[in-house]
Amino acid sequence: KERCLDLFRAMAAAGLNKRWITQVTINFGDDDELPALARASGCAGVFIGLESTDTKSLTLIRKDGTSQRRGLAYYHENVARIRRHGIGVVGSFILGIDTQDMGTIAADILRFAENRLAANGAETVTSDRATPDALRKHLAAEIAKWVPIIQKAGVKAE
């Protein structure tokens, strides 16, 4: 963290006037200092691999779990804190982990729709969808299934 703070201070002091984006972990938003200095140095957005809010899924994919043990409120607070500093947040989720069902997947999307993520990405490809035809059919079904859920959450492409 200290090296990032030093870098952001130096970038801001240099007056580079460059906008940039980066990949971070959710703890980037643990306090106001890091996002504030990142924004002052030109940070316009961050990508965060949130993966899932379901702890069983996170355990299965061997995700560290420290942040997840802090609870869903921790995710929401940190995303909100980052956004308050004028930094867009792109959240990424993995859909189709063996421990997930439609309920846990929908819960992830609806919970984070509240945070107004700048975007969210989802990976859904599994071995049974490895052929082009199977993938096309799967994607058409996923689109038909998710459009009503996403619209209900008030998320719109802009």
Secondary structure, DSSP 8 states (H G I E B T S, - for coil): -HHHHHHHHHHHHHT----EEEEE-GGGGSSSHHHHHHHHTTEEEEEEEEE-S-HHHHHHTT---HHHHT-HHHHHHHHHHHHHTT-EEEEEEE---TT--HHHHHHHHHHHHTTT-SEEEEE---GGG-SHHHHHHHHHHHHHHHHHHHHHHT----
